[in-house]
Amino acid sequence: MAKSVVFFKRAVEETPDISKGYKMGLLALGQYSNKVKVGDTTKIQGSVDIDFCTTAKYPQLNRWDYVFSYKSEVFFVEVCSANTSEVKSVLKKLQWLKDWLHSEAPKINKLKAKQSFFWVQSKNFQIPKNSPQYFAAIKAGLKPIPVLFLP
């Protein structure tokens, strides 16, 4: 196993909330693994379904979906409908994730990429570009995209 894979896997295993959630490649993304495209699949160092792993501990909170490591950097992906009514929920999930990384997952937090948070739309984009919701998403750095591509 490559050193960078071990590093991400160890960070996951040392994060109690998700310690048993590590999956090879993008397997943790399940049916949404096709929403992430990379230039070199051999450089994917694993993934975790954060939402699944943290449901029992945080059942009433808006939790973020996934984390994966690529080229020794960590990326966080929320796969959700890109419509006006979802913006508030996704922004709450982002705040939950940032708080969780700071308090519960500091080792993973240290590995995150410079631009690390992505909202990948599960279906069509349906947020009017002149709406307050659109501006709120953009301000948070979360313009929904159809597919995340990392070279």
KEKE-3310 file (N, C-alpha, C; in steps of 0.2 Angstrom, whole numbers, plus 5000, padded with zeros to 4 digits):
npx = (5004:5003:5012:5005:4992:4991:4993:4981:4972:4976:4973:4959:4956:4960:4951:4938:4923:4922:4930:4929:4925:4933:4936:4942:4948:4935:4924:4916:4907:4898:4884:4886:4899:4902:4901:4912:4927:4943:4960:4970:4967:4974:4979:4970:4967:4957:4941:4927:4911:4905:4892:4885:4893:4892:4878:4872:4878:4875:4861:4850:4856:4862:4872:4887:4891:4903:4920:4936:4952:4964:4979:4986:4979:4964:4947:4930:4914:4897:4883:4869:4852:4852:4843:4833:4827:4836:4848:4849:4850:4862:4871:4870:4875:4888:4893:4892:4901:4913:4914:4915:4926:4936:4934:4932:4939:4953:4965:4961:4957:4969:4974:4966:4963:4967:4956:4943:4929:4915:4899:4891:4879:4865:4855:4847:4852:4844:4843:4839:4849:4849:4844:4843:4847:4856:4866:4870:4875:4886:4893:4898:4906:4901:4896:4885:4890:4889:4898:4913:4928:4945:4961)
npy = (4994:5011:5025:5037:5033:5025:5036:5044:5034:5031:5043:5043:5031:5036:5045:5045:5046:5041:5030:5017:5018:5018:5016:5008:5017:5026:5019:5022:5032:5025:5024:5036:5038:5040:5053:5060:5063:5059:5063:5053:5038:5029:5037:5039:5039:5033:5033:5040:5038:5050:5055:5043:5036:5045:5046:5040:5047:5060:5062:5072:5082:5092:5083:5082:5073:5065:5061:5061:5055:5062:5062:5064:5074:5080:5080:5086:5081:5085:5077:5082:5088:5102:5114:5128:5126:5118:5125:5131:5120:5113:5123:5123:5110:5112:5120:5112:5102:5110:5113:5100:5095:5103:5101:5086:5079:5083:5078:5074:5086:5093:5088:5093:5099:5115:5121:5113:5109:5104:5105:5094:5092:5081:5080:5090:5108:5120:5133:5149:5161:5174:5174:5175:5164:5158:5167:5166:5153:5154:5164:5156:5148:5137:5134:5124:5109:5099:5087:5083:5087:5082:5086)
npz = (5000:4996:5003:5004:5003:5015:5024:5023:5026:5039:5046:5045:5052:5065:5068:5078:5075:5062:5060:5056:5043:5031:5014:4999:4985:4977:4983:4994:4990:4983:4973:4968:4964:4951:4950:4952:4944:4939:4934:4936:4941:4949:4959:4968:4985:4994:5002:5012:5018:5026:5031:5033:5042:5053:5057:5068:5079:5077:5074:5071:5065:5050:5040:5031:5016:5009:5010:5002:4997:4986:4976:4988:4994:5002:4999:5000:4997:4993:4988:4981:4977:4966:4969:4973:4986:4993:4996:5008:5017:5012:5015:5029:5031:5027:5036:5048:5044:5044:5057:5063:5057:5063:5077:5079:5069:5067:5061:5048:5044:5042:5031:5020:5004:4995:4989:4994:4997:4989:4980:4972:4960:4961:4951:4939:4937:4946:4952:4952:4944:4949:4961:4979:4986:4977:4977:4990:4990:4981:4988:4999:4992:4985:4972:4964:4954:4940:4939:4948:4943:4944:4939)
capx = (5000:5007:5013:5000:4986:4992:4992:4974:4968:4977:4969:4952:4956:4961:4945:4933:4917:4922:4936:4928:4922:4937:4935:4947:4946:4929:4919:4912:4903:4892:4881:4888:4906:4903:4901:4919:4932:4950:4965:4974:4963:4978:4981:4964:4969:4952:4935:4923:4904:4904:4885:4883:4897:4890:4871:4870:4880:4872:4855:4846:4860:4863:4878:4890:4891:4909:4927:4941:4959:4967:4985:4988:4975:4958:4941:4924:4909:4890:4879:4862:4849:4854:4837:4833:4825:4841:4853:4850:4852:4869:4875:4871:4880:4895:4895:4893:4907:4919:4915:4916:4933:4940:4933:4932:4943:4959:4970:4959:4957:4976:4975:4962:4965:4966:4949:4941:4922:4911:4892:4889:4872:4862:4851:4848:4853:4838:4843:4839:4856:4848:4841:4847:4850:4862:4871:4872:4879:4892:4897:4900:4911:4898:4892:4884:4893:4887:4903:4919:4934:4951:4966)
capy = (5000:5017:5029:5042:5029:5024:5042:5046:5029:5031:5049:5041:5027:5039:5049:5040:5046:5038:5026:5010:5019:5019:5012:5009:5021:5030:5015:5025:5036:5021:5025:5043:5038:5043:5061:5062:5061:5061:5062:5047:5034:5026:5042:5040:5035:5030:5038:5038:5041:5054:5055:5036:5035:5050:5047:5038:5052:5067:5061:5078:5088:5091:5081:5082:5067:5061:5064:5056:5058:5061:5065:5066:5080:5078:5083:5084:5081:5084:5076:5084:5092:5109:5118:5133:5124:5114:5129:5132:5114:5112:5128:5120:5104:5114:5123:5106:5099:5114:5112:5093:5094:5107:5098:5079:5076:5088:5075:5075:5094:5096:5085:5096:5103:5122:5121:5106:5108:5104:5103:5091:5091:5075:5081:5097:5114:5123:5138:5155:5165:5181:5173:5176:5157:5157:5172:5163:5147:5157:5167:5150:5144:5131:5133:5117:5107:5092:5082:5086:5084:5084:5083)
capz = (5000:4995:5009:5004:5005:5022:5028:5023:5030:5046:5048:5045:5058:5071:5069:5081:5072:5055:5061:5053:5037:5026:5008:4994:4979:4978:4984:4999:4986:4980:4966:4966:4962:4944:4950:4953:4939:4941:4929:4937:4946:4953:4964:4973:4991:4998:5003:5018:5018:5032:5033:5035:5049:5059:5058:5075:5084:5075:5070:5070:5061:5043:5040:5025:5013:5008:5009:4998:4996:4979:4976:4995:4996:5004:4996:5003:4992:4995:4982:4983:4972:4965:4968:4978:4992:4996:4997:5016:5020:5010:5019:5036:5031:5026:5043:5052:5042:5046:5064:5064:5056:5069:5084:5079:5064:5065:5056:5041:5042:5040:5024:5015:4998:4996:4988:4996:4998:4983:4980:4966:4959:4959:4945:4935:4941:4947:4956:4948:4945:4952:4968:4986:4987:4972:4979:4996:4988:4978:4994:5003:4988:4984:4966:4962:4948:4938:4940:4950:4939:4947:4934)
cpx = (5004:5007:5007:4993:4986:4991:4985:4970:4970:4973:4962:4952:4957:4956:4939:4926:4917:4928:4935:4925:4926:4936:4940:4944:4940:4923:4914:4906:4897:4890:4883:4895:4907:4902:4907:4924:4938:4955:4969:4970:4968:4981:4975:4966:4964:4947:4931:4916:4903:4897:4883:4886:4894:4883:4869:4872:4876:4865:4850:4849:4860:4870:4881:4891:4898:4915:4931:4947:4961:4973:4987:4984:4968:4952:4935:4918:4902:4887:4872:4859:4851:4847:4837:4831:4831:4847:4854:4853:4859:4873:4876:4876:4887:4898:4896:4900:4913:4920:4917:4924:4938:4940:4934:4937:4949:4964:4968:4959:4964:4977:4971:4965:4964:4959:4946:4934:4919:4904:4892:4882:4870:4858:4852:4849:4847:4838:4844:4846:4855:4845:4845:4850:4856:4867:4874:4877:4886:4896:4901:4905:4908:4893:4891:4887:4890:4891:4909:4924:4940:4957:4971)
cpy = (5006:5021:5034:5039:5028:5030:5044:5040:5029:5037:5047:5036:5030:5045:5045:5040:5042:5032:5019:5012:5020:5014:5013:5013:5025:5025:5018:5029:5032:5023:5032:5043:5040:5050:5064:5059:5063:5059:5056:5043:5031:5031:5043:5036:5033:5036:5035:5041:5044:5053:5048:5035:5039:5050:5045:5044:5058:5066:5067:5083:5086:5090:5081:5074:5063:5065:5058:5060:5057:5065:5068:5073:5077:5083:5081:5086:5080:5083:5077:5088:5099:5113:5123:5131:5120:5118:5130:5126:5112:5117:5126:5114:5107:5117:5117:5103:5103:5113:5106:5092:5097:5103:5090:5076:5081:5085:5075:5082:5096:5093:5089:5100:5111:5124:5114:5105:5109:5101:5100:5089:5084:5075:5087:5102:5118:5129:5145:5159:5171:5180:5174:5169:5156:5161:5169:5157:5149:5160:5162:5146:5137:5131:5126:5115:5100:5086:5086:5083:5087:5081:5079)
cpz = (5000:5001:5009:5006:5013:5026:5029:5027:5037:5049:5049:5052:5064:5072:5071:5077:5065:5055:5057:5045:5031:5020:5003:4988:4981:4980:4989:4996:4983:4973:4964:4964:4955:4944:4951:4948:4940:4935:4930:4943:4951:4959:4969:4979:4996:4999:5009:5017:5025:5035:5036:5042:5055:5060:5065:5080:5083:5071:5068:5066:5054:5042:5032:5022:5013:5008:5006:4998:4989:4978:4982:4997:4998:5002:4999:4998:4995:4989:4984:4977:4972:4964:4974:4985:4996:4998:5005:5019:5018:5014:5026:5036:5030:5033:5048:5050:5045:5054:5066:5063:5061:5075:5084:5074:5062:5061:5049:5039:5040:5033:5019:5010:4999:4994:4989:4997:4991:4984:4973:4965:4957:4953:4942:4940:4941:4952:4952:4949:4948:4959:4974:4987:4983:4975:4986:4995:4986:4984:4998:4999:4986:4978:4964:4955:4946:4940:4943:4946:4942:4942:4937)
residu = (MET:ALA:LYS:SER:VAL:VAL:PHE:PHE:LYS:ARG:ALA:VAL:GLU:GLU:THR:PRO:ASP:ILE:SER:LYS:GLY:TYR:LYS:MET:GLY:LEU:LEU:ALA:LEU:GLY:GLN:TYR:SER:ASN:LYS:VAL:LYS:VAL:GLY:ASP:THR:THR:LYS:ILE:GLN:GLY:SER:VAL:ASP:ILE:ASP:PHE:CYS:THR:THR:ALA:LYS:TYR:PRO:GLN:LEU:ASN:ARG:TRP:ASP:TYR:VAL:PHE:SER:TYR:LYS:SER:GLU:VAL:PHE:PHE:VAL:GLU:VAL:CYS:SER:ALA:ASN:THR:SER:GLU:VAL:LYS:SER:VAL:LEU:LYS:LYS:LEU:GLN:TRP:LEU:LYS:ASP:TRP:LEU:HIS:SER:GLU:ALA:PRO:LYS:ILE:ASN:LYS:LEU:LYS:ALA:LYS:GLN:SER:PHE:PHE:TRP:VAL:GLN:SER:LYS:ASN:PHE:GLN:ILE:PRO:LYS:ASN:SER:PRO:GLN:TYR:PHE:ALA:ALA:ILE:LYS:ALA:GLY:LEU:LYS:PRO:ILE:PRO:VAL:LEU:PHE:LEU:PRO)
# end
